[in-house]
Amino acid sequence: MRQAFPPDEFDAVILGCVNVIADEMNPARIASLRLGMGPAMTAFTVQINCGSGMQSIDIAFRAIETGKADLIFAGGTEALSHAPLVFRQQAVEWLGGFATAKTPWEKATAVAGFRPEMAKPVVGLERGLTDPISDLNMGQTAEVVGHLFGITREAADAYALESHQRLVRAQNNGFLAGEILPAISRHGLLYDHDDGVRQDTSMDKLAKLEPVFEKPYGNVTAGNSSQITDGACWVVLASEEAMNRHKLTPLARIVDSEWSALDPSIMGLAPTLCSTELMKRREFSREDIDLWELNEAFAAQVLACLAAWEDEQYCRGVLGLDSVFGRIERDRLNVDGGAISLGHPVGTSGNRLVLHLINAMRRLGLKRGIATECIGGGQGGAMLLEIA
């Protein structure tokens, strides 16, 4: 670690992760040991689907706020490329029957019951991205909220194109240089930027992509959805006493946070609930928020949230407002692109959103911002930050 204090000075390590692999069941503990933080360091992993990286920050924030800790290392990590392959239920049942067969006749009968399709595995991520209550995958929920608020295919593609263009601009101007570190592969290859961005994409190219989740008439495609990728992010949270003791310079202050829940089939609208409730509690209006980071799970989902905030019936009936929340201008939202162009490593994204919001506000000379995201299973998280 490249801090001005020993790594064992932390009070705890908290790491968000969704698809924990079998070889490393508590990645927070493993990370803390590999970072030389000592065997006495308490470390635990948290999981709330897409909000896991933000949850790690929130738990740390509340612990410091109540005086239970002074210095916490909070992060998020995900390696979706390592999502396991799993057996089909039919294959599991067959293996169970074969394993318990005792006599030669029972074993022969079990072998005879094997079918070739049992050998075909299922990508665990496919199951993980399907809600067992609504029986909809995340892309289908985006289709639902897009339909509810009349989000067209053209509008979703246009938003996706803008996400790529904004990320290209951010990369070319070095806006992410202090935030995203270069990676070196085992074979010595240097990767100095994320390569999910499509510099040459266009509305024509996006329009040629077929719907993925609701064929043939859906609007959600691979081009206007977040990318499946790997990633990790860490932040240091410190009390005022810890900052003085270790001579740390704060980047921002966490003001408050909020978590909300709703029907899983419309999980994409959750940012409107948690963000609005957070602002109501702090008596802030839309104009008081200088910058927004709203995770780009799907273009249709982001646009549905923006439309919901301008819908009087939704704002009065669902959000409990006296009038419409109003329009969030696009120059205040995801100014450097987002998960559509950068990727959405689910356990990491909430952490990255908070960190990037801080860096973007500092770069643009802004004071106050909200990082928010929808969460698979019908939840949402929001965090309000101010530049120190």
C-alpha positions, 0 to 999 in steps of 0.5 A: 500500500502506498499510504503514509502510514503502516497498513496495519493502522487500519481498524478494518477492511470491508470489501464488496463482492457478488460472485465470490469464487470457491477458492477465496470465500472471503476476499476481503480477508485474503486481500488484507493479508496479501496487502500486508495488513497483518493477521490481526486485521478484521476483514469481511466481505459484503454482498447486496448485488450491484450495490456491494461496493457502495455498501462497503463504504456505507458500513465504514462511514457509519462505523466512523460516524458512531465512533467505533472506528477511525480508519477503514479500507473499503472497496469492491471487487469482481471477476465476472470472467471467472463466473463458474460453470454449473451443472443443470439440475437434471445432471445434479440429480443424476450424479446424486443417484449414481453416487448412492447406487450400491449394487452393480445393477443399481449402478448400471441402471444409473448409467443408463439414465445419463443423457448427453444434454446433462453434460452441457453446463450453465454459466453461473452468471446467467442464473445470477442475473435472473431474479428468482421472485419475478423470474425476470433477468436484469435485461428484462426488467430494463425492458419493463421500465423502458416500456412504462416510460416510453423509452424508444430504441433510438433513445436508448442507442443515443444514450449508449453512443453518448456514454462511449463518446464521453468515455473516449473524451475522458480517456483522451484528456487524462481525466481517469489517469489518477483513478484507473491504474494500468494493469500488467498481464502475466505475460508482461502486456501493459493495459493502460486503459479499459478497452470496452469503449467503442471509439468507432461506434455509431447510431447506425452500428448500434441500430444493427444489433438485435434485442438480447432479452425480448426477441424480436421486439425488445429495445435492450441490446448488447450495445445499450447495456452495461458490459460484463467485465472485471474490476476492483476499487478501493477507498480510504475512509478516515475520521477527523482524528485519523486525518490529523494523526496521519496527516491525510488530505481529505478528498470529500466528505460523506454527508449521508446515504440511503437504501430503498427497495421496490418490486424486483420487476422494476428494480431499475427505478430504485435510484429515484426512490433512494436519491429522492428520500436522501434529498428530502431528509437533507432538505435539498432540491434538485438544484442543490445537486451539482453532479450525478453518477447514476450507474448505467446498468442499461440505457433504458433504465437510466432514461426511465429514471430521468423520465420518472423524475419528470412524471407528475403522477410518479413523483406525487404517488410514488416519491411523495413529492408535492410536484415533479422532481424535474429534469436532471440536465445531461451535463450534470449526469455521468459526465465521463460515461459509465458502465455502458462504455466502461463496464459493470463489475457488479461488486465494484461499481458502487465503489467506483461510482463514489470515487469517480463522482469525487474526482469529477466534482474536484476537476469541475470545481463543483461542491455536492453530488449524488452517486446512485444505482439500481440493485438486482432484486429490487433495491437501490442505493444512494450516497451524498457527498460534498467536496472537502 
